[in-house]
Amino acid sequence: MPKTKFFLAAATLLGTTAFVNAATIFPTSPLIQIGDDTDIFFNGSLSFDFKDNLYSVADKKSAALVTFTPGFDLLYAKDSPLTASLKAARSFLRYNKSEYKDLEEGQDNLSASVNYETGGPLVVGVSTSYKESARNDNLAGILGADSGQVLGATLVRQANYSHALNIGYKLSEKLNLKVGFINSYNHYLNPIKIKTEAPLGTENINYNTNTLSEINTKSIPISITYKTPSEKLEYGFNFTHDSSDYSAAPYFSTSQVLPSGPVTTNLRPAGQQKFTKDFVGLTVNGQPTSSGKIRITTSIGYFTSDLDGVSDNGLSYNLTLSHNLTEKFTHELNLIHDTSASAVGGSTTSDNIGYTVSYALLEKVALSFHALKSKVVSGTTQVDSIDFNAGVNWEYNKYVRFAATVDALDSKVKNSPTSNFKANSINLSTTFRY
């Protein structure tokens, strides 16, 4: 991606130029300070991962991975009415086995935002981001019975884009209006060829993205919120319109190598082309008790959707309840039921129950545990999974942090036991910000 490479090079050059020419350079964090308005930080991380099921399929393959991610954060006028930020990072990957050599392509992560807030009634925010990834565990959870055929022993690479505009206006001291526009979409990158034997000594050549769709979603959220006189609770009304367009993943083709030569058939995947959804609901956020130990974030309402002329409707909610049991012990319960566009065309209905526990063992050491039970239904495929995650975080100082996590995922596909899989991983990481 030439533009991405150019952007990263420009970010690095900016830091170098500023270091040479800045009138005021301090030996403490941030790395570079230009005048009173611009701060440039170096943001880096180093992680070690071990996965016993790299591809999230029934046939396990283990892998060890080292990821180094250097990056820069630029903050402009952080205490002014008009502020801006720019972040650029690139991840470098190295696996422990030569068979994974083709997975070691770098991954870029870029984001920028501008915010306008004078203290008056108007607040405006604009943001954009670009992120590359190479994984298929989420896709395997959705694809279910088809995951082994589509993904195989591969990782699906994709670039995710998101652009957002948010406008807020204070109608009164207690009443606020917010309107937004969000455009998010993905592109699959460098699909991997999958060869299978065919009759009469021929060979079929497919791509691991053959049955996947790229999704371009435009969302318009509108909300009105009211704060109670105590300002501990905020009630709201929310309306959101989503429109998702499907398109075939790139390189969609099937080739047969015949004795007379290769024959390629270009196909358009069957299925839906457009999904729209309207949601109307109520929100309640804040502290419902005088002690302040309980906090709720709720959104519950009714949705209607249309999938190429086929309508649907039902309940949709996202409820979070957190409780500070003691000064050191906090736990949280999260319930989600929602319908959205699916990577394989059509729509996906998800039911999630999550529980999180956090414990401050020492002043700078925290322990955490998270359990997630989910049911994902896409078409005729239902995937039930349970995920357990436990970790420890240590803030060594204001520049350096260490973390260790252990994760165990058990995924089962209803009516297709051969597609069930288990995946366990261990992650050790350190982050440095200066």
N, C-alpha and C positions, 0 to 999 in steps of 0.2 A: 504494500500500500504506500505509494510514493508520498501522498499528502501526509500520512501519519508519520512516516520517517522524517519528512521535512519539518513537521511540527515539533517532534522531539528534539531534532537538531537545533531548531530555533530556540526552544526552551533552554537547552544546555548553553547555547551561545549567549542567550540573554543573561544567564547567571554569571558566565565568565566575564562578559563585558561590564556588567554592573559591578563586579568585584574589582575590576581594574579602574573604572572611572568614578565609582561612588565617592561622593565628598565625605561621607561619614560611614565608616566601616567599624563595627564593634566585634570584639573577640568572643562575645557571648551570643547565645541564640536570640534572634534568628541568624542564620548563616550570613545573610547580607541584608543591610538596612540602607535604603536610599531615602535620605531626607527624613521627614516625619510621616510619610504616607505609605511607603512601599516596603514590605517585608518579604524576603525570599527564604524559605526553609528547605533544607534537604530532608527528604522523607524516604527511608529505606527499610526493607525487611528481608529477612533470610529465614526460610522454613525448610524443615526436613519432614517428609511424609512417607509413611509406609502403608500401602493398600494391599489387602489380600484378594481384592476383586476389582482390578483396574477398570474393566469395561462394563461392570454392572450387569453381568449375564450369568446364566446357570453354570457355565464352564469357567471356573475361576482361573485368573492369571494374576500373580502377585507382582508388585513393583515397588521400588524405593525411588523417591524423587526429591531433588534439591531445587528450590526455587529462590532466585535472588531478584529482588525488585527495587531498583533505584528510581527515585523520582524527585520532582521539585514542586513545591507549593508556593504560589505567589499571591499575596494578599495586598490589596490596594485600599487605602483610606478606610481602615476597619472601624474607625470611630466617627466617620463622617456620614452625612445623609445618603451619599451615593457611594456604595462599596462594590468591589469586584474581587473575584478570586479566579485563579487559573491553576489547574493541577495536571501534571503530565508524569506518567510512570510507564515503565516497560519491564515485563517479567522475563527472565532467562531461566529455562528449564533444563535439567540434566537428570536422565534416568540411569539406573544401575545396570541395565541390560542393553546390549546392542540391538536387540529386536525392537526396542522402542525408540530407536534413533530418529525415525521420521516424526515423532511426536514432540520434538524439542524445538519447534518454531517458537519465536518470541511472541508475547501477547502484550498489546498496548492498552492503556487505560487513560483516557483523557476526559477532562470535565472543566466547565467554566460557568460562572454565574455572575449576574449583576443585580444588585438590590437597591431600591430607592425608598428611603423612609426618613422623613423629616421630623417625625413626631406629630404631624398633622393627621388628617383623616385618611389620606391616601398612602397605600403601600403597594409597590410594584416589584415583582421579581421575575427575572428571566434566567433560565439555565439550559445547558446542553451537555450531553455526555456521549462517549463512545467507549465501549468495552468489548474486548475479545476474550473468548473462552474456548476451552477444548474439554468437553465432558459429555457424558450421556446418561448419568444416573437419573436426572429428572425426566429425560425423555423415556428411559426404560420404564419408569414408574407409570407414565401415561400410555405408552405403546402396549405394554403388557405382553400379550401372546405374540405380537409381531416383532417384539424387540430383538429376538435372536436373529431373525431373518433380515431385518432392516439394518441393525447396528453391527452385528457380528463382533469380531475382535477388532473394533475400531473405536476412536473417539470422534464425536461430531464437533467440528469447529464452527463457531459462529461469531458474528459481530452484532452487538446490541446497541441501538441508538435510542436516545430519548431527548426530546426538546419540550420545554415547558414554559408557559407564561402564566403567572398568577397575579391577580389584582385584588387588593382588599380595600374596602372603604368603610370607615366608621360612621354609621348613620347617627349614632348617639353614643353616650357614655357606656351604654350596656348593649347596644345593638350593632352587629357587624355583618357586612355583606362581602362574600368572596366569590370570584369568578375565575375560572382557569381554562387553559387549553393545553392538552398534552398529546404529543405525537410520538409514539414508540413503535419501533419496527426492528426486524432482525434480518441478517443476510448470512447464509451458510458459506463458509470459506473452504477452498481446497478440498472438495469431497474426495473420499478414498474409494478406489476401485475394489470391488469384491468379485472374485472369479469363482465360478462354480462349474462343475462338470456337467455336460449335456450329452444326449444320445448321439450315436454315430461318430464319437470321437471329437465332437465340437465342444466349444467352451463359451459359457455365458459370462458377460462382463457387465456388472451393475455398479452403481454408486451407493454409498451408505446413506445418501440423502434422498433416494429415489421416491419414497412415499411420504416425505416430509413437505410441509408447506411453510413458506415465509409469511409472516402476519404483520400487516401494517394497521395499527390501531390508533384512532383519533378519539380522544375523550374530552368532554366538556363538563366539568363539575361546577355546580352552583350551590352555595350554602348561605344560610342566614343563621347567625348564632346570637343567643341572648345570655348574658351573665346575670346571675342572681345577685341581690344586694350584698350578700356576704362574699361574693366573688369566688366562692369555693366550687360552684357548679356552673356549667355552661350547657344550655339546651340549644338544640339546633334542628333545622330542617335542611335536608340535602336532596338534590336532584342531579343525576349523572347520566349523560348520554354517551354511549360507546358505539363506535362503528369500526369493524375489522374487515379488511380485505385480504383474501388469501391469494397466493401466487405460488407456482411450482418452484421448488428449490432448484438452484442452477445445476447445470450438467445433467439434467434429467434425461437419461437415455438407457437403452438396453442394447448391448452388442452381442452378436454371435460370431465366433471365428469359425468359418466354414472352410472346407478344403479349397474352395474357389476364392476365399478371401473374407475379410470381415464385412458383416452386414449390420448396420445400426438402425434402430427404430426409435424415433423420438416420440415420446408419449406425454400427454398431459394427464396428471393424476385425476382420477374420477373423484367426485365429491363436491363439497360446497365451495362457493366463491365469496360469499358475503355473510357476515354475522353482525346484527345490531342488538343493542340491549339498552333499555331505559330502567333506571333505578330511582325509586322515591322512598325516602326513609327519614327516620328521626335519629338524632345523636344526643348523647349525654356524656359529658366529660368532666372530670374533676374529682373533688373529695366529698363524698356523701356524709362523712361524720366529722364532728368537731375536733376529734383527736388528730386528724390528718394522716392516720396510719393506713387508711384504705383509699385507693384511687381506682376510678373506673374510666374506661374508654369504650364507648358503645356506639354501634351503628346498626340499626335494624330496620328493614323495610321490605318492599315488594318490587320484584322486577318483572318486566315483560321482554321477550326476545323474539327475533325473527331470523331464521336460518334458511335463506333462499325460499321464502314463502311458507316455511313451516314454523308456526308460532309456539311459544312456551311461556310459562310464567310460574312464579312461586316465591317463597320466602328467601331472603338473603340477609345474612348478618355477620358481624365481626365484633366480638365481645371480649374485652380484656379486663380482668380484675386482679389488682396487685395489692399485697398486704405486707406492711412492715411489722412482722411479729415481734422483733426486738430491734435494737439499734444495729445489730450485725446480721440479722436473719430476715431475708425478704423472699416471698414466693409469689408466683403469678400464674393465673389460669387464663388460657386463650381459646376461644371457640370460634370457628369460621365455617360458614356454609355459603358457597358462591358458585356461579356459573360463568365461564369465560371461553374465549376462542381457544381451539386446540391446535397443537403443532401438526397433527395428522388430519386436519380438516374437521369441520363440524365444531361441536362444543364439548367442554369438559366441565363436569360438576364435581366439586371438591368438598369434602367434610374433614375438618382438622380439629383435633383436640390436643392442645399443648400445655405442658406444665413445666415451670422453671423455678429453680431454687438457687438463691445466691447467699453466700455466707462469707462475711469478712473475717477471715481467720486471724490476720494481723493487720496493722495499719495500712500496709501496702500489698498485702497478699489476700486474694479473694478466690473462693471456690465456687463452682457452679455445676448444676446438673439440669439437663433438659430432656424431656420425654415428649415425643410427638407420635400420635396415632392418626393415620389418615386413610380415607377411602376416596379413590379417584375413579370416576366413571366416564369413559370416553367411547361413545357409540355403544357397542355390545361388550366392551372390555371393562372389567372392574379390577382394580389393583388395590389391595389392602397392605399397608406397610406400618411398621413400628420402628422408630428411630430413637436410640438412646445416645446421649452425648454428655460427657463429664469432663471438666477442665479446671485448670488452676491458672491464675494470672498474677504476675508479680511486677509491680512498678518499682524498678530498681532506683530510678531517679526521674527527673522531669524529661530526660532525653531518651532513656532506654527502658523497654518493657520486654518481659519474657512471658510465654504462654505455652501450655501443654494441654492437648485434648485427646480424648479417646472416643471414637464413634462406632456404633454398631447398628446396622440397618438390616431389617428382615422384610423382604417384599414378596407378596404372594398374589398370583393372578388367578382369579376365580375361573374354574373350569379348564385351566391350562397349567397343571402342576409343573410341566417341563420348563415353563418360563419363570418359575420362582427363582429368586436368588438372594443370597446374603452377602453383605459387604461390610468389612471392618477396616478401620483405619486409625493410625496414630499420627499426630501432628505435633512437632516441636518448632516454635518460632520465636523470633526476636524482632522488635521494631525499634528504629532509631529515628528521632526527629530533632533536627538542630537548625 
